[in-house]
Amino acid sequence: MNTYFLEQLIASPSNLTANTSPVDLVPCVLTIGNFDGVHLGHQAMLEQVRDIAHAQNLGSAVMIFEPQPREFFAPATAPARLTNLAEKQALLAEYGVETLIVAGFDAEFRSLSAQAFADILALRLNVKALVLGDDFKFGHDRTGDSQFLRNYGLDVTNLHTVIDDSGKAARISSTRVRDLLLAGDIDAANALLGRDYEITGMVVGGDKIGRTMDFPTANIDLQRLKPALHGIFAVDVVSLDEDGKVIADGLSALAIDGKSGISGLRSNSLFGTANIGTRPSVDKQHDWRLEVHFPELNADLYGSTLQVRFLHYLHGERHYDGLEALKTGIHNDVKALIEWREQQPI
């Protein structure tokens, strides 16, 4: 998948005319949105894009926003991210998107008129057709919609709301997935995602408090304002190469002194216990952290890119009075999660 940043592709919108040459993008079918989580509803939209692209011999493309609009308007109260940009790129490529266009959402982009935005699509990005949700709005003060684009001369297909097949038959949305993850209902969230929920990031330096309590952790860079799930979890973890591919036995290969960890539930993974949250017992800054402890592993993981799959929710974050109480709490959590792992089929 090729990724482009919109600012690099367009001239000033006021200078676009019918004679403006498109950038080197193939004529395409485009869909637009946040695509946070790339859940089953998003996947249905991507399938529609691929079908139309195949039928009309066009490329498939997606436009997303960075930051997401609500993160721009109110970062303190914006919804938690299901996927950061890198995770979203990987998922969209997995679901067959050929071109990703990342639009920097800022004051200038927000002020674009519906006409200027349509000009960018048609005259600069070589868009021939669009697949949009029923409620899609765009342009300054949200004055543009699907009918505006049809009147402009673009072919627009509206995808109706996608619902799940549960007894509730409710709309599949990123909000529902977030609510389920926050409640610790991983299985229900995974059902809406159509896959297991994962977070990917690089191991970076931490404050090494875990080492002083005999529970060293890998501190994983979240690359988001805040995560969508909080608490103590059983996880399995794989190591990824520069292309995002799983490294065979990537973590075990780093083992020192024969302490190679406990196998996870998928190939090439190790079992871990994860804390994701603000660490109320030790962190007065309330920074969001994802820390993974690997029982029975001794290894230097700094600089490794790890993909963490959340398997089982134990409980929410707890405040402990002092490091000794925290150490006891961690010991009990690790023991309980290892016991859970031992009950799982190999």
Beta strands, then each sheet from edge to edge (+ up, - down):
strand 1: 2-5
strand 2: 28-32
strand 3: 59-66
strand 4: 99-104
strand 5: 127-133
strand 6: 155-159
strand 7: 198-204
strand 8: 218-220
strand 9: 231-240
strand 10: 255-260
strand 11: 270-277
strand 12: 289-293
strand 13: 297-299
strand 14: 305-315
sheet 1: 1+ 4+ 3+ 2+ 5+ 6+
sheet 2: 7+ 8- 12+ 11- 9+ 14- 7+
sheet 3: 10+ 13-
end
